[in-house]
Amino acid sequence: MEKVGIRELKTHLSRHLKKVQSGKRLLITERGRTIATISPVDAPRALDWAYRMVAEGRAQWNGGKPGIPKNPVKLKGKRTAASVVIEDRR
């Protein structure tokens, strides 16, 4: 999600609205603090919680699609991921 200051938004409003029309969401900032978001009308509501976490600084997102990690974690021995999680919860 791209961050845009109020002054930049006012100066180049058309440019930023074209980005929104193409499906991007913008975080609007004032003195470095997020105050609003601009999103396409048909943005999926199912992901609003994720966008809100990014806006609050509790999560990070570079705007790309999630992918498979380059170096996935491999468990040693015959343990499964499920058994490790269950053990950790005890």
N, C-alpha and C positions, 0 to 999 in steps of 0.2 A: 504494500500500500504506500503510495507516494504522499509525502508531507508537503503542504503548500502553505506559506504564510499569507495572511490577509492581504498585504500590499501586493504580493506577487499575483494572488488570485484576482484582485481588482484590475491590475494592469493587463493581465493576459487571460481574461475570463473566457473568451472564445476558445482559446487553445486548450484550456483545462476542461471545458465542457465537452470538447471533442474526445478527450481521453475518457471521460465518464460515459459518453455515448458508445465508445468501443468496449465498454464493460469494466473499466477500472474504477476503483474506489479511491477517493482522495481524503486525506486527513487534513483538516484546516487548523492551522496553529496561530496563536497570538502570543508573541514573545516566547516562543518555544514550547508553549503548553497547548495541547490538543483541545479545541473547543467545539469542533463539529466534524461530521463526515458528509461527503457528497457521494452518492452512489446511483447507479442506473435504476430506473423505476422498476424494472423487472429483476432486480438482484434477488437471488434466492434467500429467503428469510431463514432457512435452516442453518445458515452459517453466521447469523447475526452475533451469536455468542462468541464466535472466534474473532470476528472483526472488533467486537467490543473489548475483548482481552488485549488485542494489539493496541487499540486506542488508549487503553489504560496502562500500557507498558508492562502487562503481566505475561505477554507472549511476543514472539518475534516472527515476522513473515516477510520474505523477500519478494512476494508477489507471484512467485512461480508455482507450478503444480507440484504436489508432494511426489516424491520418488523413492526408489529403493536405495538405502544407504550404500555408499561405495564399499565400505568395510563392515558388513553385518557381523554382529556378535555371534561367536560360536561357543557353545557350552562344552566343557571338558567332561569326559566320561559318558555315562549312559543317562545322565539327568536330562529331563525335559524342561522346557521353559515353564510349563504349568507347575511342575513339582518345585521349582525354585521359587515361584511366586507364592505357592501355598506355604512353603517352609518360611518364607520371609514374613508372612502374615501372622504367624504363630507368636 
